[in-house]
Amino acid sequence: MALKPKADTDSGIADLNLTPMIDVTFQLLIFFMVCSEMAKQDQIAELHLPKADAAKPDDKPEVNRLVINVLPAGDGSGVRYIVAGEDRNDRALRAVVYKEAELARGEGGFSTRPVLIRADQDVNYGYVQRVMDLLMQYKIWKISFGASKPEVR
Amino acid sequence: MARRKAPTVDDTIAQLNMTPMIDVTFQLLIFFMVGMQIRVPEGILRAYLPKDRGTGGRPKDDQVPPPELRIRLERDQASVPGNVKVNIFFEQYQCESIADLESKLLRLGAEMSTIPVVIDGRSDVPFRYILGALNACVKAKFTEISFKAPPPEAAVPR
C-alpha cells in the first residue's frame, strides 16, 4: 500500500481559502457605506428632538424651507440658534428671517416661506416662543416642528 | 544548461498578493463602522401661526370671543434642575401627564374637534411638554391649534 505524502507547513498556508472572509468583509463594507449618512448641514448631532408619535414623515420637504435649530448652549446658559450650519445671535436671526420672509412675500403681505423649527426637547419654551414671535412679526405663518418618532416596540 | 520552466496561469494566480487589498478593506470597514450614526426616525408636526391675531392681538370690543379650549402648562415650583415637573391643566382639570391630557382630548370626541385649542405654555416649561400637548391635540384630530402669545417681556430682543 502506498503511503500518502505528509503535507508540509508551507503548503498548508498556501491552501488557506480567503475567499469567504473577503466576501463577508465586502458585504459588511457595502452595508456600512450604504447605511452611513454623511452629516447634513441642517442636522445637528447634539440636538435631541422631542418625541411625537403623531409626527408625519418629513420625506418631501418644501423647496426653500427655512430650518431654525434651537439647542442648549454648551455652558448651560441660554440657547444657540443655528441656521444653515451657522450660529446666529438674536440680531442675525432677525436678519435671516426678514430676508427669507421678503423673498416669498405673497398675497396680503404674508410670506409663504415655510419654516421648520427644530428645538431640543430640554430648551425652555420661551426661546421657541421668541422664534415664533419673530416669525409672526414678519408675517410668516406656515411653520412646523421637528419631532422624533418613538421607537416601535 | 537546464531550461527554466515558463510560469503557468495557475502559478500567477497563486502568487497574487491579497494582503494590501484586505488591509485597505478593513481600514474602510472600520472607518464606516466608527463613523456611522444610528439615525433616529424624524418627522414633523405642522402648525400655523395666526394670520389675523398676532402676538398681543386682542378682539375688538364689540366682538364676542369665540369659544376655545385652553391647555395650560406651568413649571412646578418644587422642580429642581434635572428633574423638572410640569403642571398640565386642560380647562379647569389638572392632568397627571401628557398621556392623561391626550385621553381627555380624545374623550371629547370628533364633534368638538372644530373648536379652537390654545396651548398656553409658560416660558420656563421644557419644550418637550409643549410638543407633547401639540401632539395630543393632533392625535385627537383638533384642526385649529394655536399658541398663546408670550408676555411682552419675553419678546425678542431688538
Interface residues (C-beta under 8 A of the other chain):
Chain A: A14 L18 I22 T25 F26 L28 L29 F32 M33 C35 S36 E37 A45 L49 P50 K51 A52 D53 A54 A55 K56 P57 D58 V70 D90 R94 G108 F110 L116 A119 D120 Q121 D122 V123 N124 Y125 G126 Y127 V128 Q129 R130 M132 D133 L134 L135 M136 Q137 K139 I140 W141 K142 I143 S144 F145 G146 A147 S148 K149
Chain B: A14 M18 I22 T25 F26 L28 L29 F32 M33 G35 M36 Q37 R39 V40 P41 E42 G43 I44 L45 R46 A47 Y48 L49 P50 K51 G54 T55 L73 G121 R122 S123 D124 V125 P126 F127 R128 Y129 I130 L131 G132 L134 N135 V138 K139 F147 A149 P150 A154 A155 V156 P157
